[in-house]
Amino acid sequence: MLTRKKLTVVATSLIFAAALAFAQAKRPAQTRNAALRYWMAFAELQDLPTNKPTADLLEKTAAGEAPWDEAKLGPILDGNKGAILMMQRATKLPECDWGLEYDQGPATSIAYVPRARVLARLNTLYGMRLAANGKTQEAIDTWLTGIRFSQHLARGGSLIFSLVAKMALLSNFNALTHAAQGGVWSNLERKQVEEAIRVLPETGFDWSDALWYEQNSLDVGAKKMAEVENPRAYYEEMTGKPAPGMSVIPTSTDAAAFHNLMATAESALRLPPDQVEDRLRALQDSVKTLHPFYRDTTPSFTNINHARAEVQTARATLLSNLSK
C-alpha cells in the first residue's frame, strides 16, 4: 500500500504533468505566412548610412562591381544581422500573403517595398562577407535564401514588386556566378545550386500575373474616378498629367479595349522573351489608341520584356558556369 507521503508525491507529479500538458496544448501555433515575419524583419532594419560614397559602395558591391570591404561594410551588416537572419528564417515558411488592400487600387500601400529592397541587398552582402571569409557553404545558403525571398516578393503584387524582386534575384545570380567562377566549390555544392536554379522559371517570375494585378489596380482607379466629386483632379493625381479636354472617365467601351489589350499582353508574357519582342512592341504602339487614362497609366510592355530577358540571361549564365 502507498503511504500518505507517497500518495502526496504521486498526486503532485500528476498535477505537474497535467499542467505541463495543458501549457503545451495552449502553445500558439507557428505562422505559415512568411510575410508576417518579413514585416518584423523590416521593422528591425537599421537606417543605412546616407553619405554617397558608402551608399554607392553598398550598391556596387551587391551588384558584383566592387570587392567586399570589411572595414566599411562589416559594421552595417552587424547592425542589421537580426533583420537579415529573421528574413532568412521566414523564407523557409510555405506561404506568403502580403495582405495587400487590392480594393484600394492605385492607393494600395506599398510602403514595405523600399525596405524589402534594402533587406535583399543586405542579404546578398551577407553572403559575400561569408564567402570572403572562406565560408563557402554558408555563402551559398545565404544567396539561395535571397532567391527564395525574391520569389516571395513577387507573389501577389503588381509590377513594382516584380521589379524589386528582379533586382534581388539578379544580385544573387551574379554573386553565385562570380563564386562559381572562382573554382572553389565542391561537386556537391555545384549540384545544390544547379538544382535550386533549374526549378526557377526562366524569367524568374510570372510577369503576366504582375500585369494582371496592374490591370486590376487601374480598373479600381477608373471606378473611383467616376465616384469622386472632382474626376479631373483625381485624373491628374493618378497620371501626373493635365486632364484631357474630353471626358476623363473611361466608358465601358474604353475599358473593354483596355482589357483586350492587356489580356493579349498577359498571354504574350507567358512565352520566352525573344519570341514576343515584336508582338509586344506592336501592342505598345496600340496603347496610344486607348482612352487617355489608360494610355497614360499602362506600363511599358517592352520594358517588362527587357526585364524578363535580363533575368533569363543571368540565369543561363549561372547555369553555364555551374556546368564547367
VOBA-1610 file (N, C-alpha, C; in pm, whole numbers, padded with zeros to 5 digits, always signed):
BEGIN
Met+00084-00121+00000Met+00000+00000+00000Met+00087+00126+00000Leu+00032+00230-00064Leu+00106+00356-00069Leu+00085+00433+00061Thr+00194+00486+00113Thr+00184+00569+00231Thr+00129+00705+00191Arg+00089+00781+00295Arg+00036+00915+00268Arg+00141+01002+00199Lys+00269+00986+00238Lys+00376+01065+00178Lys+00391+01031+00031Lys+00386+00899+00003Lys+00399+00857-00136Lys+00280+00904-00218Leu+00162+00899-00159Leu+00043+00946-00230Leu+00056+01095-00265Thr+00112+01169-00169Thr+00129+01313-00193Thr+00225+01337-00310Val+00333+01261-00315Val+00431+01274-00423Val+00368+01239-00557Val+00293+01129-00561Val+00226+01085-00685Val+00127+01190-00732Ala+00047+01242-00637Ala-00053+01343-00673Ala+00013+01469-00728Thr+00122+01509-00662Thr+00193+01629-00708Thr+00248+01608-00849Ser+00301+01489-00875Ser+00356+01458-01008Ser+00248+01461-01114Leu+00130+01407-01079Leu+00020+01405-01174Leu-00028+01547-01206Ile-00034+01630-01104Ile-00078+01768-01123Ile+00021+01842-01212Phe+00152+01820-01184Phe+00256+01886-01263Phe+00249+01842-01409Ala+00229+01710-01430Ala+00221+01658-01567Ala+00100+01714-01639Ala-00012+01725-01567Ala-00133+01779-01628Ala-00115+01925-01664Ala-00049+02000-01574Ala-00026+02142-01600Ala+00067+02160-01720Leu+00168+02072-01729Leu+00261+02080-01842Leu+00191+02047-01972Ala+00107+01945-01971Ala+00032+01907-02091Ala-00061+02019-02135Phe-00124+02085-02037Phe-00215+02196-02067Phe-00138+02311-02130Ala-00021+02340-02074Ala+00061+02450-02127Ala+00104+02421-02269Gln+00141+02293-02295Gln+00182+02257-02430Gln+00065+02264-02527Ala-00052+02224-02481Ala-00171+02230-02567Ala-00206+02372-02601Lys-00176+02466-02513Lys-00211+02606-02534Lys-00103+02683-02610Arg+00011+02617-02639Arg+00120+02686-02707Arg+00072+02738-02842Pro+00093+02864-02875Pro+00044+02918-03002Pro+00112+02853-03121Ala+00034+02830-03226Ala+00088+02768-03346Ala+00179+02865-03420Gln+00285+02813-03479Gln+00375+02896-03558Gln+00304+02936-03688Thr+00327+03060-03732Thr+00264+03105-03855Thr+00322+03032-03975Arg+00243+03016-04078Arg+00289+02960-04206Arg+00313+03072-04308Asn+00276+03195-04269Asn+00283+03308-04361Asn+00416+03383-04347Ala+00502+03368-04445Ala+00634+03433-04439Ala+00623+03585-04432Ala+00519+03642-04492Ala+00508+03789-04496Ala+00505+03849-04356Leu+00443+03779-04261Leu+00438+03832-04125Leu+00578+03845-04066Arg+00662+03748-04094Arg+00800+03753-04045Arg+00880+03860-04121Tyr+00852+03875-04250Tyr+00922+03977-04326Tyr+00891+04117-04271Trp+00764+04139-04236Trp+00727+04268-04176Trp+00809+04294-04050Met+00828+04189-03969Met+00907+04203-03847Met+01053+04234-03880Ala+01105+04169-03985Ala+01243+04194-04026Ala+01259+04337-04075Phe+01161+04388-04149Phe+01167+04526-04196Phe+01172+04623-04077Ala+01095+04589-03973Ala+01092+04676-03855Ala+01226+04676-03782Glu+01301+04567-03795Glu+01430+04555-03728Glu+01543+04626-03803Leu+01519+04660-03929Leu+01625+04722-04010Leu+01671+04854-03949Gln+01801+04873-03948Gln+01860+04999-03905Gln+01877+05090-04026Asp+01868+05220-04004Asp+01889+05314-04115Asp+02030+05299-04169Leu+02041+05291-04301Leu+02172+05278-04363Leu+02240+05414-04372Pro+02372+05415-04380Pro+02443+05543-04395Pro+02392+05619-04518Thr+02378+05749-04504Thr+02324+05830-04614Thr+02432+05895-04698Asn+02559+05889-04652Asn+02664+05952-04733Asn+02680+05875-04863Lys+02701+05950-04971Lys+02701+05892-05104Lys+02810+05788-05126Pro+02933+05809-05081Pro+03036+05707-05104Pro+02998+05570-05048Thr+02942+05568-04925Thr+02905+05440-04865Thr+02785+05379-04936Ala+02687+05464-04969Ala+02569+05416-05041Ala+02609+05356-05175Asp+02699+05424-05246Asp+02746+05373-05375Asp+02822+05242-05358Leu+02902+05233-05251Leu+02978+05110-05227Leu+02885+04993-05199Leu+02779+05019-05123Leu+02680+04914-05096Leu+02620+04861-05226Glu+02579+04953-05314Glu+02516+04914-05439Glu+02613+04840-05529Lys+02734+04895-05543Lys+02832+04834-05634Lys+02877+04697-05585Thr+02894+04683-05454Thr+02937+04554-05400Thr+02829+04449-05420Ala+02705+04486-05390Ala+02593+04392-05407Ala+02575+04353-05553Ala+02609+04444-05644Ala+02596+04416-05788Ala+02718+04344-05844Gly+02818+04318-05759Gly+02937+04248-05804Gly+03037+04336-05875Glu+03022+04468-05859Glu+03112+04562-05928Glu+03225+04611-05838Ala+03226+04569-05712Ala+03332+04608-05618Ala+03355+04493-05522Pro+03479+04472-05476Pro+03508+04363-05384Pro+03455+04393-05243Trp+03442+04288-05164Trp+03394+04304-05028Trp+03491+04389-04947Asp+03439+04487-04873Asp+03520+04576-04789Asp+03471+04562-04645Glu+03543+04482-04567Glu+03500+04453-04430Glu+03497+04578-04344Ala+03597+04663-04357Ala+03607+04781-04271Ala+03489+04875-04290Lys+03444+04892-04413Lys+03338+04988-04441Lys+03198+04926-04435Leu+03187+04801-04474Leu+03054+04740-04483Leu+03022+04644-04369Gly+03126+04589-04305Gly+03103+04495-04196Gly+03014+04550-04086Pro+03040+04671-04035Pro+02956+04726-03928Pro+02809+04742-03969Ile+02784+04768-04096Ile+02645+04782-04143Ile+02573+04648-04131Leu+02642+04542-04170Leu+02581+04409-04158Leu+02563+04370-04012Asp+02661+04403-03929Asp+02650+04371-03786Asp+02526+04437-03726Gly+02499+04561-03764Gly+02384+04633-03710Gly+02251+04580-03760Asn+02253+04506-03871Asn+02129+04455-03930Asn+02123+04303-03931Lys+02210+04240-03855Lys+02216+04094-03855Lys+02084+04033-03811Gly+02020+04091-03710Gly+01893+04037-03662Gly+01788+04037-03771Ala+01778+04145-03847Ala+01680+04155-03955Ala+01712+04056-04067Ile+01839+04044-04100Ile+01880+03953-04208Ile+01846+03808-04171Leu+01881+03767-04050Leu+01856+03629-04009Leu+01707+03600-03995Met+01629+03699-03952Met+01485+03681-03943Met+01425+03661-04082Met+01473+03739-04179Met+01428+03723-04316Met+01463+03584-04369Gln+01585+03540-04340Gln+01628+03409-04387Gln+01540+03298-04331Arg+01505+03308-04205Arg+01418+03206-04145Arg+01280+03210-04209Ala+01233+03328-04242Ala+01099+03343-04299Ala+01087+03276-04436Thr+01197+03274-04512Thr+01190+03215-04646Thr+01158+03066-04642Lys+01176+03003-04527Lys+01151+02860-04516Lys+01002+02830-04494Leu+00922+02933-04467Leu+00778+02912-04447Leu+00710+02889-04581Pro+00602+02811-04583Pro+00544+02765-04711Pro+00453+02866-04781Glu+00411+02970-04713Glu+00315+03063-04773Glu+00366+03206-04761Cys+00313+03294-04848Cys+00348+03436-04838Cys+00231+03519-04888Asp+00158+03577-04797Asp+00045+03664-04828Asp+00073+03800-04767Trp+00100+03900-04851Trp+00138+04032-04803Trp+00020+04110-04746Gly-00101+04061-04764Gly-00217+04129-04707Gly-00248+04262-04774Leu-00221+04274-04902Leu-00244+04400-04973Leu-00393+04430-04987Glu-00426+04558-04980Glu-00566+04602-04996Glu-00593+04629-05143Tyr-00622+04522-05216Tyr-00640+04535-05361Tyr-00757+04626-05397Asp-00857+04634-05308Asp-00974+04717-05339Asp-00942+04866-05333Gln-00821+04903-05290Gln-00780+05042-05289Gln-00716+05085-05420Gly-00694+04989-05509Gly-00640+05022-05640Gly-00505+05092-05632Pro-00490+05204-05702Pro-00362+05275-05702Pro-00322+05327-05564Ala-00417+05336-05471Ala-00387+05386-05336Ala-00339+05275-05243Thr-00330+05151-05294Thr-00282+05041-05211Thr-00142+05071-05158Ser-00124+05054-05029Ser+00005+05085-04969Ser+00111+04984-05013Ile+00225+05037-05056Ile+00341+04953-05089Ile+00461+05004-05007Ala+00431+05048-04886Ala+00534+05112-04803Ala+00651+05020-04772Tyr+00627+04889-04775Tyr+00735+04798-04737Tyr+00833+04772-04851Val+00797+04812-04974Val+00882+04780-05089Val+01024+04836-05076Pro+01042+04964-05038Pro+01180+05012-05023Pro+01260+04934-04920Arg+01197+04895-04810Arg+01269+04819-04707Arg+01299+04677-04757Ala+01211+04623-04837Ala+01237+04491-04894Ala+01359+04497-04985Arg+01371+04604-05059Arg+01486+04622-05148Arg+01615+04630-05066Val+01612+04707-04959Val+01730+04722-04873Val+01768+04587-04812Leu+01669+04515-04761Leu+01698+04388-04695Leu+01754+04286-04794Ala+01702+04287-04916Ala+01754+04196-05018Ala+01900+04226-05048Arg+01935+04355-05057Arg+02073+04394-05081Arg+02163+04348-04966Leu+02119+04371-04844Leu+02199+04334-04727Leu+02222+04184-04721Asn+02121+04107-04760Asn+02138+03962-04757Asn+02242+03917-04858Thr+02241+03977-04977Thr+02343+03944-05077Thr+02482+03976-05023Leu+02495+04092-04959Leu+02623+04132-04900Leu+02663+04037-04787Tyr+02565+03991-04712Tyr+02592+03896-04603Tyr+02659+03771-04659Gly+02610+03724-04774Gly+02672+03609-04838Gly+02811+03639-04887Met+02832+03760-04939Met+02964+03799-04986Met+03065+03803-04871Arg+03019+03848-04756Arg+03108+03850-04639Arg+03147+03709-04600Leu+03051+03618-04601Leu+03080+03479-04568Leu+03179+03419-04667Ala+03159+03448-04795Ala+03249+03395-04897Ala+03390+03450-04880Ala+03399+03579-04846Ala+03530+03641-04827Ala+03606+03579-04710Asn+03531+03520-04617Asn+03593+03455-04501Asn+03605+03304-04518Gly+03588+03259-04642Gly+03606+03118-04671Gly+03492+03027-04632Lys+03377+03084-04594Lys+03262+03003-04553Lys+03172+02979-04675Thr+03221+02893-04762Thr+03158+02872-04893Thr+03014+02823-04883Gln+02993+02717-04805Gln+02858+02660-04796Gln+02759+02759-04736Glu+02801+02832-04634Glu+02711+02930-04572Glu+02679+03043-04669Ala+02777+03081-04751Ala+02753+03185-04851Ala+02650+03137-04954Ile+02665+03014-04999Ile+02570+02958-05095Ile+02430+02955-05037Asp+02419+02908-04913Asp+02287+02903-04848Asp+02225+03042-04838Thr+02306+03142-04810Thr+02256+03279-04798Thr+02203+03330-04930Trp+02277+03307-05039Trp+02232+03355-05169Trp+02109+03280-05219Leu+02101+03151-05190Leu+01981+03076-05228Leu+01860+03123-05146Thr+01886+03162-05021Thr+01780+03221-04939Thr+01732+03351-05001Gly+01826+03433-05052Gly+01788+03557-05119Gly+01703+03533-05241Ile+01728+03423-05311Ile+01646+03389-05428Ile+01506+03352-05384Arg+01493+03276-05275Arg+01359+03242-05224Arg+01285+03369-05181Phe+01357+03462-05122Phe+01297+03590-05083Phe+01245+03664-05206Ser+01319+03662-05314Ser+01274+03729-05436Ser+01145+03667-05489Gln+01132+03536-05476Gln+01010+03469-05521Gln+00890+03514-05438His+00910+03529-05308His+00803+03576-05221His+00769+03722-05248Leu+00871+03802-05278Leu+00847+03943-05306Leu+00754+03964-05424Ala+00769+03881-05526Ala+00692+03898-05649Ala+00552+03840-05639Arg+00523+03771-05530Arg+00396+03698-05520Arg+00279+03792-05488Gly+00178+03788-05575Gly+00054+03861-05548Gly+00065+04012-05555Gly+00161+04064-05632Gly+00177+04208-05641Gly+00188+04257-05784Ser+00180+04387-05801Ser+00190+04447-05934Ser+00336+04455-05977Leu+00363+04527-06083Leu+00495+04526-06144Leu+00605+04579-06053Ile+00574+04674-05966Ile+00678+04729-05878Ile+00738+04619-05792Phe+00654+04524-05751Phe+00703+04413-05669Phe+00795+04322-05751Ser+00755+04296-05875Ser+00837+04210-05960Ser+00969+04278-05995Leu+00968+04409-06012Leu+01091+04479-06046Leu+01190+04479-05929Val+01139+04498-05808Val+01226+04490-05690Val+01275+04346-05672Ala+01185+04250-05693Ala+01225+04110-05683Ala+01329+04075-05789Lys+01317+04135-05908Lys+01417+04111-06013Lys+01554+04159-05968Met+01559+04275-05904Met+01685+04327-05854Met+01747+04229-05755Ala+01664+04177-05665Ala+01714+04082-05565Ala+01762+03954-05632Leu+01687+03907-05729Leu+01722+03784-05798Leu+01854+03799-05874Leu+01870+03910-05946Leu+01991+03931-06025Leu+02115+03943-05937Ser+02102+04011-05823Ser+02220+04027-05736Ser+02266+03893-05683Asn+02172+03802-05655Asn+02210+03669-05608Asn+02261+03581-05721Phe+02201+03592-05839Phe+02254+03522-05956Phe+02399+03563-05981Asn+02423+03694-05978Asn+02557+03745-06006Asn+02659+03698-05901Ala+02615+03700-05773Ala+02705+03656-05666Ala+02740+03508-05682Leu+02640+03427-05714Leu+02663+03285-05734Leu+02752+03258-05855Thr+02729+03334-05962Thr+02810+03318-06083Thr+02956+03351-06055His+02978+03462-05986His+03115+03503-05954His+03183+03398-05866Ala+03109+03345-05770Ala+03166+03243-05681Ala+03195+03114-05757Ala+03105+03078-05848Ala+03125+02956-05927Ala+03248+02967-06016Gln+03274+03086-06066Gln+03391+03108-06150Gln+03521+03098-06070Gly+03512+03111-05938Gly+03631+03103-05854Gly+03690+02964-05845Gly+03610+02862-05880Gly+03660+02726-05884Gly+03685+02661-05750Val+03623+02710-05643Val+03648+02653-05510Val+03531+02566-05462Trp+03425+02559-05539Trp+03310+02480-05496Trp+03335+02331-05518Ser+03278+02252-05430Ser+03280+02107-05448Ser+03172+02069-05548Asn+03178+01946-05597Asn+03074+01899-05689Asn+02938+01899-05622Leu+02935+01869-05493Leu+02809+01867-05419Leu+02749+02008-05411Glu+02834+02108-05388Glu+02787+02246-05381Glu+02735+02292-05516Arg+02805+02257-05623Arg+02760+02292-05757Arg+02623+02230-05788Lys+02609+02105-05748Lys+02482+02036-05771Lys+02369+02100-05691Gln+02398+02139-05568Gln+02298+02205-05484Gln+02247+02332-05551Val+02338+02415-05599Val+02299+02541-05663Val+02225+02514-05793Glu+02276+02422-05872Glu+02213+02393-06002Glu+02069+02345-05984Glu+02046+02259-05887Glu+01910+02209-05863Glu+01816+02321-05822Ala+01867+02415-05741Ala+01783+02526-05695Ala+01751+02622-05810Ile+01844+02641-05902Ile+01824+02736-06011Ile+01735+02678-06121Arg+01750+02550-06148Arg+01674+02490-06258Arg+01524+02485-06231Val+01484+02483-06106Val+01340+02479-06077Val+01275+02617-06092Leu+01355+02722-06106Leu+01300+02856-06123Leu+01251+02875-06265Pro+01146+02957-06285Pro+01109+02994-06422Pro+01225+03063-06491Glu+01236+03048-06622Glu+01348+03107-06694Glu+01355+03258-06678Thr+01240+03321-06664Thr+01238+03467-06648Thr+01215+03509-06504Gly+01231+03415-06412Gly+01226+03448-06270Gly+01091+03437-06204Phe+00992+03501-06265Phe+00860+03509-06203Phe+00750+03500-06309Asp+00626+03503-06263Asp+00512+03509-06355Asp+00480+03656-06381Trp+00544+03712-06483Trp+00526+03854-06514Trp+00385+03883-06565Ser+00322+03784-06626Ser+00184+03804-06673Ser+00090+03825-06555Asp+00117+03756-06445Asp+00036+03773-06324Asp+00053+03914-06269Ala+00176+03965-06270Ala+00201+04101-06223Ala+00126+04203-06309Leu+00121+04178-06440Leu+00048+04269-06530Leu-00101+04264-06502Trp-00152+04146-06464Trp-00294+04136-06430Trp-00325+04220-06306Tyr-00239+04216-06207Tyr-00259+04299-06088Tyr-00253+04448-06124Glu-00169+04481-06220Glu-00162+04619-06268Glu-00295+04660-06329Gln-00352+04572-06409Gln-00482+04599-06470Gln-00590+04614-06365Asn-00589+04527-06267Asn-00689+04534-06160Asn-00682+04668-06088Ser-00560+04715-06062Ser-00541+04844-05994Ser-00600+04959-06077Leu-00578+04956-06208Leu-00629+05062-06294Leu-00782+05055-06306Asp-00836+04934-06302Asp-00983+04920-06304Asp-01045+04985-06181Val-00983+04962-06065Val-01030+05024-05941Val-01016+05175-05950Gly-00905+05223-06007Gly-00884+05366-06022Gly-00990+05431-06111Ala-01023+05365-06221Ala-01125+05418-06311Ala-01262+05424-06242Lys-01292+05322-06162Lys-01419+05319-06089Lys-01425+05432-05986Lys-01316+05452-05914Lys-01314+05557-05813Lys-01324+05695-05877Met-01263+05710-05993Met-01266+05839-06061Met-01410+05877-06098Ala-01493+05777-06128Ala-01633+05802-06161Ala-01715+05837-06037Glu-01659+05812-05918Glu-01734+05833-05795Glu-01695+05962-05722Val-01578+06015-05748Val-01530+06132-05673Val-01598+06260-05723Glu-01591+06365-05640Glu-01655+06492-05675Glu-01581+06563-05789Asn-01450+06547-05793Asn-01371+06616-05895Asn-01289+06513-05973Pro-01351+06452-06076Pro-01280+06349-06154Pro-01153+06401-06220Arg-01153+06527-06263Arg-01037+06581-06335Arg-00917+06592-06241Ala-00942+06635-06118Ala-00833+06642-06020Ala-00782+06503-05988Tyr-00873+06406-05977Tyr-00833+06268-05949Tyr-00750+06213-06064Tyr-00791+06245-06186Tyr-00717+06201-06305Tyr-00573+06252-06299Glu-00558+06380-06269Glu-00425+06440-06266Glu-00340+06382-06153Glu-00407+06349-06042Glu-00335+06287-05931Glu-00287+06147-05969Met-00370+06077-06044Met-00339+05940-06084Met-00230+05934-06190Thr-00238+06023-06288Thr-00149+06013-06404Thr-00029+06107-06398Gly-00041+06213-06315Gly+00065+06312-06311Gly+00066+06401-06434Lys-00044+06400-06509Lys-00053+06480-06631Lys-00184+06560-06630Pro-00188+06671-06707Pro-00312+06751-06713Pro-00426+06667-06769Ala-00546+06690-06717Ala-00662+06618-06766Ala-00692+06660-06910Pro-00732+06566-06995Pro-00761+06599-07135Pro-00891+06679-07148Gly-00911+06736-07265Gly-01033+06813-07287Gly-01156+06725-07290Met-01139+06599-07332Met-01251+06505-07337Met-01285+06456-07196Ser-01387+06373-07188Ser-01424+06317-07058Ser-01308+06236-07002Val-01275+06258-06876Val-01162+06186-06816Val-01203+06048-06768Ile-01334+06022-06760Ile-01383+05894-06712Ile-01401+05798-06828Pro-01330+05687-06830Pro-01343+05592-06942Pro-01483+05531-06947Thr-01533+05508-07067Thr-01661+05440-07086Thr-01640+05290-07080Ser-01748+05216-07085Ser-01738+05070-07085Ser-01666+05022-07211Thr-01684+05093-07321Thr-01615+05059-07445Thr-01465+05082-07431Asp-01429+05193-07367Asp-01288+05222-07341Asp-01225+05113-07254Ala-01299+05072-07152Ala-01249+04970-07060Ala-01232+04837-07131Ala-01326+04804-07220Ala-01318+04678-07293Ala-01195+04675-07384Ala-01167+04787-07451Ala-01048+04794-07536Ala-00920+04776-07454Phe-00918+04836-07337Phe-00804+04823-07246Phe-00787+04679-07202His-00898+04615-07163His-00891+04476-07116His-00843+04382-07225Asn-00890+04402-07347Asn-00847+04317-07457Asn-00696+04329-07482Leu-00647+04452-07477Leu-00505+04475-07500Leu-00422+04413-07388Met-00465+04429-07265Met-00392+04373-07151Met-00393+04221-07154Ala-00507+04163-07192Ala-00515+04017-07198Ala-00418+03961-07303Thr-00406+04031-07415Thr-00312+03989-07519Thr-00168+04000-07469Ala-00139+04108-07398Ala-00004+04127-07343Ala+00026+04022-07237Glu-00071+03993-07152Glu-00050+03891-07048Glu-00020+03756-07111Ser-00091+03724-07217Ser-00068+03598-07287Ser+00072+03593-07347Ala+00116+03705-07403Ala+00250+03712-07463Ala+00359+03695-07358Leu+00335+03746-07240Leu+00436+03740-07134Leu+00452+03600-07075Arg+00373+03506-07121Arg+00390+03367-07078Arg+00486+03292-07171Leu+00529+03357-07279Leu+00619+03297-07376Leu+00760+03351-07357Pro+00863+03284-07411Pro+01000+03332-07398Pro+01015+03474-07453Pro+01099+03555-07392Pro+01114+03696-07431Pro+01147+03717-07578Asp+01237+03636-07634Asp+01277+03658-07773Asp+01168+03625-07873Gln+01069+03546-07830Gln+00960+03509-07919Gln+00851+03615-07929Val+00847+03707-07834Val+00736+03802-07829Val+00781+03947-07836Glu+00908+03970-07864Glu+00958+04107-07867Glu+00882+04193-07967Asp+00866+04143-08090Asp+00795+04220-08193Asp+00647+04237-08158Arg+00588+04131-08105Arg+00446+04137-08070Arg+00421+04241-07961Leu+00506+04244-07861Leu+00488+04340-07751Leu+00516+04483-07798Arg+00607+04498-07892Arg+00634+04631-07946Arg+00510+04682-08020Ala+00443+04594-08093Ala+00320+04633-08163Ala+00209+04666-08064Leu+00200+04587-07958Leu+00099+04615-07855Leu+00127+04748-07787Gln+00255+04779-07768Gln+00291+04907-07706Gln+00244+05023-07793Asp+00253+05007-07925Asp+00202+05110-08016Asp+00051+05123-08004Ser-00016+05011-07980Ser-00162+05012-07968Ser-00210+05084-07843Val-00124+05093-07743Val-00161+05165-07620Val-00197+05310-07652Lys-00136+05366-07755Lys-00161+05506-07793Lys-00305+05528-07837Thr-00375+05420-07874Thr-00513+05434-07921Thr-00614+05425-07806Leu-00569+05397-07686Leu-00659+05382-07573Leu-00707+05518-07522His-00810+05514-07438His-00855+05635-07367His-00734+05694-07294Pro-00723+05827-07285Pro-00606+05890-07222Pro-00572+05835-07083Phe-00674+05800-07004Phe-00646+05748-06871Phe-00563+05620-06880Tyr-00606+05528-06967Tyr-00533+05402-06983Tyr-00401+05425-07057Arg-00404+05515-07152Arg-00281+05543-07229Arg-00170+05595-07137Asp-00208+05677-07039Asp-00109+05739-06952Asp-00068+05653-06833Thr-00139+05545-06808Thr-00110+05463-06689Thr-00068+05321-06722Thr-00088+05277-06845Thr-00049+05140-06881Thr+00103+05129-06884Pro+00159+05030-06817Pro+00306+05015-06815Pro+00361+04975-06952Ser+00489+04992-06968Ser+00555+04960-07094Ser+00574+04809-07108Phe+00509+04751-07207Phe+00523+04607-07230Phe+00667+04573-07273Thr+00727+04658-07352Thr+00863+04631-07399Thr+00964+04636-07284Asn+00944+04730-07191Asn+01035+04736-07075Asn+01021+04611-06988Ile+00898+04563-06974Ile+00877+04440-06897Ile+00950+04325-06963Asn+00941+04318-07095Asn+01007+04208-07166Asn+01159+04218-07156His+01210+04339-07156His+01355+04357-07138His+01398+04307-07000Ala+01316+04334-06899Ala+01347+04286-06763Ala+01345+04134-06760Arg+01249+04074-06827Arg+01242+03927-06833Arg+01365+03870-06901Ala+01407+03933-07011Ala+01524+03885-07084Ala+01650+03897-07000Glu+01657+04002-06919Glu+01773+04021-06833Glu+01785+03908-06732Val+01673+03870-06673Val+01674+03759-06578Val+01709+03629-06648Gln+01649+03607-06765Gln+01675+03484-06841Gln+01824+03470-06874Thr+01887+03580-06915Thr+02029+03577-06949Thr+02115+03548-06827Ala+02083+03614-06714Ala+02162+03593-06592Ala+02149+03449-06542Arg+02030+03393-06553Arg+02008+03255-06511Arg+02087+03160-06600Ala+02083+03182-06732Ala+02155+03097-06825Ala+02307+03105-06802Thr+02355+03226-06772Thr+02498+03245-06746Thr+02541+03168-06622Leu+02460+03173-06518Leu+02492+03100-06395Leu+02496+02949-06422Leu+02395+02898-06491Leu+02390+02755-06519Leu+02509+02712-06606Ser+02547+02797-06698Ser+02663+02767-06782Ser+02790+02755-06700Asn+02807+02845-06605Asn+02927+02842-06519Asn+02924+02720-06425Leu+02807+02677-06388Leu+02797+02562-06299Leu+02834+02432-06370Ser+02819+02431-06501Ser+02847+02307-06578Ser+02992+02296-06619Lys+03073+02398-06593Lys+03214+02395-06634Lys+03299+02313-06537
//
